[in-house]
């Protein structure tokens, strides 16, 4: 027959560096979730501020395939001279 052997748990679980990293990660997740909730709660029931479409300038591509240069302000021209 099989021998009767007892398995004894003689050791106590050790907390090592990975346990500490796990605790730090848990705390970081909790803090991040709280901050996300606080940020989200500011937007409840409010419509987003959308700029009017007329504020966005229209840019037409060049027909010859060249690079479009942004408009130059008079202040920029004075600085170059």
N, C-alpha and C positions, 0 to 999 in steps of 0.2 A: 504494500500500500504506500501511498504518498506520505512523506514525512510531514509532521505538523510543525510548520514554521510560523513564527509570529513576525509580523512586520511592525516595527516600532518607528514612530515619528519622533526622532530624538532631537531634531533641529528646529529652530524657530526661523520663520521666513526672514530673509535679510533684505533690508532696503538699500539698494545701491543707486548709482548715478541715474540709471534708467527710470527708477521710481521717482526721483526728483524731477527729471525732465518731463515725465508724465504729469506730475502735479503742476509744474510751470505751464505746460500746454493747456491743461484744464482751466487754470486761472486766466490765461490769455484768451481762451475761447469764451469764457463767461464775460470778461470785460469787453471783448469785441462785440458780443451779442447785445450787451446793455447799451453800448455806444450806437450800434446800428438801430436799435429800437428807439433811442432818444432822437436820432436823426430822422428816422421815418415818421415819428409822431409829430414832428414839426409840419409835415406836409398834409396832414389829415384834412380833407375837405377843401383844399385849395387847388385851383387850377394852375398849371405851370405858366410862368411868364414867357410868352412866345413873342419874339420881336416881329414887327410888321415886315412883310415881304418887300416893301419898298425900301427898307433900310439895307437890304443886301444888294450890292451892285451887280449888274449883269455883266458877264465877261464873254465876249464873242471870240471864238478861236480865229486865228489868222488863216486866210485861205491858202497862203503859200507854205504853211506848215511850220512857220517860225515860232520862236518863243515869245510869249506875251509878256511885255514889260509892265510893271505896275505904274500907275500914274505918279508923277513926280510933283511934290509940293514945292512951292516957291521957297520955303525955308531950306529945303534940301539943296536947291540950286545955289542959294547964297553961301551955304557952308562949303560947297565944292570950289567956289571961286576965291 
